[in-house]
């Protein structure tokens, strides 16, 4: 897997507006500094595929932009969903926890049918295994086998 970061967003509080960023700071074991999930047990960084958003928009017949989904990082490659799989974004090592299923907020942010259009396209929740910075345009790649946590 070789790709790059195309969008970054954080929300300071649950239900607050997603705010675009040029870069985000990730803390090992805690997540993105300034994001509503910072300090959560496992949902440190959420990552979605731009291609999945395009497919959801085609199904819905309306735009589905990165901030509408309430995910932190959008990339231009498929996102792994199998628990335990590791990827590196920028200089941050991440491990898949679970699929980030679309919630009822999608109906409000995207419109009627948004939640359904994002089913199996809602991205993935990762835990942060290292600290670092993720920037727009950073590389996204599979973690090398045996990457330290």
C-alpha angles and dihedrals in degrees: 000000000000122000144117144248112264101175139015127196139171134183116207093210138015110280092011121127119278111248122207118236136191089210140003130204115227123201120205111252093006111057134218115003109238096018123120092243096051107130095020118138100248112346097087102139130009118208129190137181120246089215090058089053090052091051091048090050091050091051093046095042091227136081119282108194126189095254092052091066094054092229121141104222131033119195135184096234134066113280119228117242104184112108112249096026111130131212135176121226113185101321096328122107112214132185126205114248100172146316112289100232116207112257132209090270086075089072089058098042098039102022135242110341093020095116091050093046090054096048106127087004100072097106131239135287114228135189117226112243094178139024124244146103129292115202135185107271094023118145121262115204143154113271113251114254111274093018106174118248 
